[in-house]
Each structure stands twice: as structure tokens, then as C-alpha cells.
């Protein structure tokens, strides 16, 4: 009797193939179901209802803050979040935020606060202590701005530090001819203004432009000038320690820079006295000045926005670079939970989502708003889009907070009045400067 030959091995494999595919498919379905269940379970743990984030105007490129909220909304159908924007003015934003916080009606769940306002909002009971959360990976300076009275009140959303923008066709690609003293002395600024551009660009009118209008920009510039000269305004324990003689020397470049003798060009653009960040950027883009102090967001604006182009035909795009500004003021915004919210868990989860590592990279890389997490500055994708990231990280390491007080707006307004008087008196402070600042720091209206 003949004996049957067993089928080749591959025939058995073919018979097993459908079972293997089905098994693997089942595993994938279970994993997918588990993932969806995890998302749903997390969502169900949050109080249901829409979330409102009250904030200043979104200045990011491509409205990236809204893009992040769209991502959140896709995964949280029970907690749809929306951004409500206040006018693009620090004073109007502050008054709008305080007005809403005082109503305490539960309409707003998250406040996007300037870093200087955290102590005020915490002390007034407008925001809740943030509670336990993972803060690993945040840069120390932005994270410290969220702390007050030994508690964490917020998470840092975006940060800021001043940068020195300079013309590479005048001062060299690496800024080799930039003066060591910043702000530059009147003599240095006048010398820079007299240097012809290598590109044959339109004639330079002044060496330096910055923000000296009576608003927060004046506070920032004056603090940076005083710090750069080795001075202080407020001590760590909250005392006014401003030295009049030292302050006068520090403010001299800003007070006298726009003056010039016969045949000389002024070192400081005279319009600085009336300029804000946008106006100084327009002056720099036009080719009329060689250096500018400004925030990082203007790097992308100058590189990509045609409305900053010069009417004379000069294209700043390929002819500028940035350096860290020593002793820069720390800027930025922090996200805090409104005391009146009826959805504190959901508000906290939204803040943690908006500030997670991936979203911080998006906010910086695509939106141009500096990230509060260190890994964003090492990410090759972010650096490719924002090549100044290493320079900014260096500036952030030395950035300093403005005076910490629960009455910061009053302090800043008083400081601006005093600095204005000094700038019109060769940098000399009024005799009652220390007394006025001490009263403002303590919230005493004079």
C-alpha cells in the first residue's frame, strides 16, 4: 500500500496565516479600545462643561494658541475650550482681567496672566493654588514666576527675554563691532550711526532704537539699563535701594543719546521717546537704525512679514541677527485657575495640556512664542524654524524678574513717571524718587 506524502511545510503556514492575522488584528483592536477608554475615562473624571481662557491678544504666528485649543477640543468633547481675547494693551488687559476676577461669576476658568501679575492675583484670591503637578523640564526662571508665598499658582505658558537686534551689514555677521556696553554710550551710538552699510543700503539716521514711551516698555528699558550698570531698584527683601548717582550714569545713554553736535548723527533715534515694540521694529526694518532692543517675537516678524518692509526698498530679512541682551527683564505669561470656576479639575487639565512638552515645541517652533521648557531649545525641528533659539536660551539664563509686589501696576506707573523726569533731566532722578517708589511698592497711592 502506498503511503501519503505529508504536505509541504508552507501549506501549513498558509492555513495558519488567517488565524495569525485575526489574532494580531484582535490585539490591535483591544489596544485601540483601551486607549480610547483611557481618554474617555480621563475626560469623565473632569467636570463637564465648556472652558473659557481669558487672555490678551494671540500674537503667535498662525494663531498657534487656537491651534492648541483645537487639539484639546478634538479629544475632550465634554470640555470644549475657547479663547476670549482682551485688547493688545497691557493696561487694558490687566483691567479686564481684574474686572472679571472681581465678578467671580464662574464665567472664566483660566487666566493667562503676565508674569508680574501672579502675586497680585494670588494675594487677592482671584486664582487658586495650582496643587501637585509635574514641573520637571520647565526652565527655572519661568517656573519661578508662577510661585508666590511658597506656593505654586500657575504653569508658565510662554516666556521672554530681551534681545539685541543688529545690522550684520554694519556690525558684522557675528556682531564683531557691537560695543561692549549696552545700552551703548552716546559716543558709541553716534560712532555706530556714522558707519556706512556694506550693502549700500539707505543712510542710517541713528545708531540705536528702543522703547521709551510711557508704558511697560519704559519700565523694562530703565530696569535693564540700571541692572547693566551694576545698580538695583528693589532688594530681594522688598526695600527700595536705588542709588541716584548710579541711576543717573545708567540712564545717561537714554537721556542724552538723541542729542548730536554739528555734522553728527544722533546715537539714539529721537522717536524712541514715543515708540513701542512695533514702532521700533518698523524703524529697524526700514534701515534707519543699526541696533534695536526688542522681544524675540519680532525675529519671525522681521523675517517673514512684508508689512515690516521698508518703503525705500531696503530688505532687512538677510541683514540682521541677534545677540543675548545681558541683564534682560524676564517676560512671559502664566496660566492660572480662576477661583470662580466650577470646573477646577478640567481647568487644571487644560493648563497641563497647553504647557506639555509637545505643545510648548509647537508654540515656539510654529508660533514664535518662546517655550518655557528646556527641551524645546534642543529640538532640531524647533531650531530649524527658530534659528535664534540657542541665543534666546542664553539670554533666559540671565533674565531677571521685575520687582515682586502685589501692587505691580502701581509700582510700574510710578517708576515710569520717575524715569520720565530723569530722562528730561540728563538722567538725574527727582529727589523724592525713593519715597514714591516705596509707597507704590506697598500699594499706597500718593
ABEGO torsion letter per residue (X at the ends): XBBBBBBBAAAAAAAAAAAAAAAAAAAAAAAAAAAAAAAAAAAAABBBEBBBBBBBBBABBGGAAAAAAAAAAAABAABBBBBBBBBBBAAAAAAAAAAAAAAGAGABABBBBBAAAAAAAAAAGABBBAEBBBABGBBAAAAAAABBGGBBABBBABBBBBBBBBBAAAAEAAGAABBABOBBBAAAAAAAAABBBAAGBBBBABABBBBABBBAAAAAAAAAAAAAAGBBABBAAGBBABBAAAAAAAAAAAAAAABBBBGBBBABBAAAAABBAAAAAAAAAAGABABBBBBAAAAAAAAABAAABBAAGBBAAAABBBBBBBGBBBBEBBBBBBAABABAAAAAAAAAAAABAAAAAAAAAAAGBBBABAAAAABAAAAAABAAAAAAAAAAAABBBBBBBAAAAAAAAAAAAAAAAAAAAGGBBBAAAAAAAAAAAAGBBX
